């Protein structure tokens, strides 16, 4: 039987749990020099967590420290059943994530490079495996590993002025953190090959036209238009039954990798696990009583 995420017994919380929002406000962990921060909303937006990339001097490039901190945050959020949607965003104006830290990588030998790229690939797999929906809010540059991070998310929102591309071939490389696999599954093989072979960068509007992003929005004066749209989308997901949403994500992710008959079997197993939930019973009761349902995630 398919199981959602990992067993609860395997979850290990961070040494210090991330702060939770109270009242109608959100609350974020103190930076303290950290390259990854977490902002957890409270009040009507309770259930939304934001992962904030904050490595300004290196344009949020994927160095060892940022990657290690992101692994720890993902582990914490994965085990927190109160979190219903995760939004990835940048705290650095004009950039989502510039990709690999090539200055850091230049100091590695070939063996170290291989190990680190494998770790990056594992990081993207961890993002993709989060049980709750994930949304990437792309304001500026999302290049190389930065776009691979966005591709590991379920949904992507981009400002029209954003710049996206798997530019590895322009550096003598190829995408190594999932780009060669996730991009074709997102936009089709032919377009993915064209973008990877050329290393071309495209803007938010072009990304929307080929299906790389779900929505594109004109950038605002604050430089956070994609984030605001992502937040609106997250709030649209929040009221829905959490287990049903998670099971829907699992059925899609597992089913897309197999033939249709096997996919139907996967859907059936996911549906069977949702049947005994209190939320399903609440949904049926709310329908009969003509009132909004109050889902609790059980």
C-alpha positions in Angstrom: 0.0 0.0 0.0 1.2 3.5 -0.8 2.1 5.5 2.3 2.1 9.3 2.5 5.6 10.6 3.0 7.8 8.8 5.6 6.7 7.0 8.8 6.2 9.4 11.7 8.7 7.5 13.7 11.3 8.4 11.1 10.7 12.1 11.5 13.3 14.0 13.4 12.5 17.6 14.3 15.1 20.4 14.2 16.9 21.1 17.4 14.9 24.3 17.7 11.4 24.2 16.2 10.5 26.9 13.8 8.3 29.6 15.3 4.6 29.6 14.6 2.5 32.6 13.7 0.0 33.8 16.3 -3.2 35.9 15.8 -3.5 37.3 12.3 0.3 37.7 11.8 3.1 35.6 10.4 6.2 35.0 12.3 9.7 34.2 10.9 12.8 32.6 12.4 15.5 35.1 13.2 18.1 35.3 10.4 21.2 35.2 12.6 23.3 34.8 9.5 21.3 31.9 8.3 21.0 31.4 4.5 17.6 29.7 4.9 14.8 31.1 7.0 11.3 29.9 7.7 8.2 32.1 7.9 5.1 30.4 9.3 1.8 32.2 8.9 -0.9 32.4 11.6 -4.5 33.5 11.8 -6.5 33.0 8.6 -3.3 32.0 6.8 -2.3 29.4 9.4 -0.9 26.4 7.6 1.2 28.3 5.1 5.0 28.0 5.6 7.5 30.0 3.6 11.1 28.9 2.9 13.1 32.0 2.4 16.5 31.9 0.6 18.7 34.6 2.0 22.2 34.4 0.6 22.5 37.9 -0.8 26.2 38.0 -1.5 26.0 35.0 -3.8 22.6 35.5 -5.3 21.2 32.5 -3.4 23.5 30.2 -5.2 23.5 26.6 -4.0 26.5 26.4 -1.8 27.2 23.9 1.0 25.8 25.9 3.8 22.6 26.8 2.0 22.1 23.2 0.9 22.7 21.9 4.4 20.3 24.4 6.0 17.6 23.6 3.4 17.9 19.9 4.1 17.3 20.5 7.8 14.3 22.8 7.2 12.7 20.3 4.8 13.0 17.6 7.4 11.2 19.8 9.9 8.4 20.8 7.6 7.9 17.3 6.3 7.1 16.1 9.8 4.8 19.0 10.7 1.2 18.0 9.9 0.0 21.5 10.7 1.7 22.8 7.5 -0.6 22.5 4.5 1.3 24.5 1.8 4.9 25.5 1.4 6.0 28.5 -0.6 9.6 28.9 -1.7 10.7 32.5 -2.2 13.8 34.7 -2.2 14.7 37.4 0.3 17.2 38.8 -2.2 15.7 41.4 -4.6 15.9 40.5 -8.3 16.9 36.9 -7.9 15.2 33.6 -7.0 18.3 31.4 -7.2 21.3 31.8 -9.4 22.1 28.1 -9.5 25.2 26.3 -8.5 27.9 28.2 -6.6 30.6 27.9 -9.2 33.2 29.7 -7.1 32.8 27.1 -4.4 32.7 24.3 -6.8 36.0 25.4 -8.4 37.7 24.5 -5.1 36.4 20.9 -5.3 38.2 18.0 -7.0 36.3 15.8 -9.5 35.2 13.3 -6.8 34.0 16.1 -4.5 32.0 17.6 -7.4 30.3 14.3 -8.1 29.4 13.8 -4.4 28.0 17.4 -4.1 25.9 17.2 -7.3 24.5 13.9 -6.0 23.6 15.7 -2.8 21.9 18.5 -4.9 19.9 15.9 -6.8 18.8 14.4 -3.4 17.8 17.8 -2.2 15.5 18.3 -5.2 14.1 14.9 -4.6 13.4 15.9 -1.0 11.5 19.0 -2.1 9.5 17.0 -4.6 8.7 14.4 -1.9 7.2 16.9 0.6 3.7 15.6 1.2 2.0 19.0 1.0 1.8 21.2 -2.1 4.8 23.4 -2.8 4.8 26.7 -4.8 7.9 28.4 -6.2 7.5 32.3 -6.4 10.0 33.3 -9.0 10.7 37.1 -9.0 14.1 37.4 -10.8 16.7 35.0 -12.0 16.1 31.2 -11.7 19.0 29.7 -13.5 20.5 26.2 -13.6 20.0 24.7 -10.2 17.7 27.5 -9.3 15.3 26.5 -12.0 15.8 22.8 -11.0 14.7 23.8 -7.5 11.6 25.5 -8.9 10.9 22.4 -11.1 11.0 20.2 -8.0 8.0 22.3 -6.6 4.5 21.3 -7.6 3.5 24.8 -8.8 5.4 27.8 -10.2 4.5 31.5 -10.3 6.7 33.9 -12.1 6.9 37.6 -12.5 6.8 38.5 -16.2 10.3 40.0 -15.9 11.7 36.8 -14.3 14.5 35.0 -16.2 14.6 31.2 -16.2 16.9 28.7 -17.9 18.9 25.6 -17.6 22.1 27.3 -18.6 24.6 24.5 -17.8 25.7 23.9 -21.3 27.0 27.4 -21.5 29.4 26.5 -18.6 30.5 23.2 -20.1 28.1 21.2 -17.9 24.7 19.6 -18.1 21.8 19.8 -15.7 22.6 17.5 -12.8 20.0 18.1 -10.1 17.0 16.7 -11.9 16.6 19.2 -14.8 17.0 16.7 -17.6 14.2 14.6 -16.1 11.7 17.2 -14.7 11.8 19.7 -17.5 10.7 17.2 -20.2 7.9 16.0 -17.9 6.8 19.6 -17.4 7.0 21.0 -21.0 7.6 18.1 -23.3 10.7 16.5 -24.7 11.2 18.7 -27.8 11.0 22.0 -26.0 13.1 20.7 -23.1 15.8 19.6 -25.4 15.9 22.9 -27.1 16.2 24.8 -23.9 18.9 22.5 -22.5 20.9 22.3 -25.7 20.9 26.1 -26.2 21.1 27.1 -22.6 18.6 29.8 -23.5 17.0 32.0 -20.8 13.3 32.9 -21.1 11.1 35.4 -19.3 8.0 34.8 -17.3 5.6 35.3 -20.2 7.5 32.8 -22.4 7.6 30.4 -19.5 3.8 30.6 -19.2 3.3 30.0 -23.0 5.2 26.7 -22.9 3.7 25.5 -19.6 6.8 25.9 -17.4 4.9 28.1 -14.9 1.3 28.0 -13.8 0.8 31.8 -13.8 2.8 34.9 -14.7 2.1 38.4 -13.2 3.5 41.9 -14.0 6.1 42.9 -11.5 5.1 45.5 -8.9 7.0 48.3 -7.3 7.9 46.1 -4.3 9.3 43.4 -6.5 7.2 40.7 -4.9 4.3 40.2 -7.4 5.0 36.5 -7.9 5.1 36.0 -4.2 1.8 37.8 -3.7 0.2 35.6 -6.4 1.7 32.5 -4.9 0.3 33.5 -1.5 -3.2 33.9 -3.1 -2.9 30.4 -4.6 -1.7 29.0 -1.3 -4.8 30.5 0.5 -7.0 28.9 -2.2 -5.5 25.5 -1.3 -5.7 26.0 2.5 -9.4 25.3 3.0 -9.4 22.0 1.2 -9.1 18.6 3.0 -5.4 18.2 3.7 -5.2 14.4 3.5 -7.2 14.4 0.2 -4.8 17.1 -1.2 -1.8 15.1 -0.1 -3.1 11.9 -1.5 -4.0 13.6 -4.7 -0.4 14.8 -5.0 0.9 11.3 -4.2 -1.3 9.7 -6.8 -0.2 12.2 -9.5 3.5 12.0 -8.7 3.5 8.2 -8.6 1.0 7.7 -11.4 2.8 9.9 -14.0 5.8 7.5 -13.9 3.9 4.4 -14.9 1.4 3.1 -17.5 -2.2 4.2 -17.2 -3.4 0.8 -15.8 -0.8 1.0 -13.0 -1.7 4.6 -12.5 -5.3 3.7 -11.9 -4.2 1.1 -9.3 -2.2 3.8 -7.6 -5.1 6.2 -7.6 -7.3 3.4 -6.1 -4.8 2.8 -3.3 -4.7 6.5 -2.5 -8.5 6.8 -2.6 -8.8 3.8 -0.3 -6.6 5.5 2.3 -8.7 8.6 2.2 -12.1 6.8 2.7 -11.9 6.3 6.5 -10.7 9.9 7.2 -12.8 12.1 9.4 -12.4 14.8 6.8 -14.2 12.7 4.1 -17.1 12.3 6.6 -17.1 16.0 7.3 -17.1 16.8 3.6 -20.2 14.6 3.1 -21.9 16.0 6.1 -21.3 19.6 5.0 -22.7 18.8 1.6 -25.9 17.4 3.1 -26.2 20.3 5.5 -25.4 22.9 2.9 -22.6 24.5 4.9 -18.8 25.0 4.3 -16.8 22.0 5.6 -14.4 22.4 8.4 -11.5 20.0 7.7 -9.0 19.1 10.4 -6.6 16.9 8.6 -7.7 13.6 10.2 
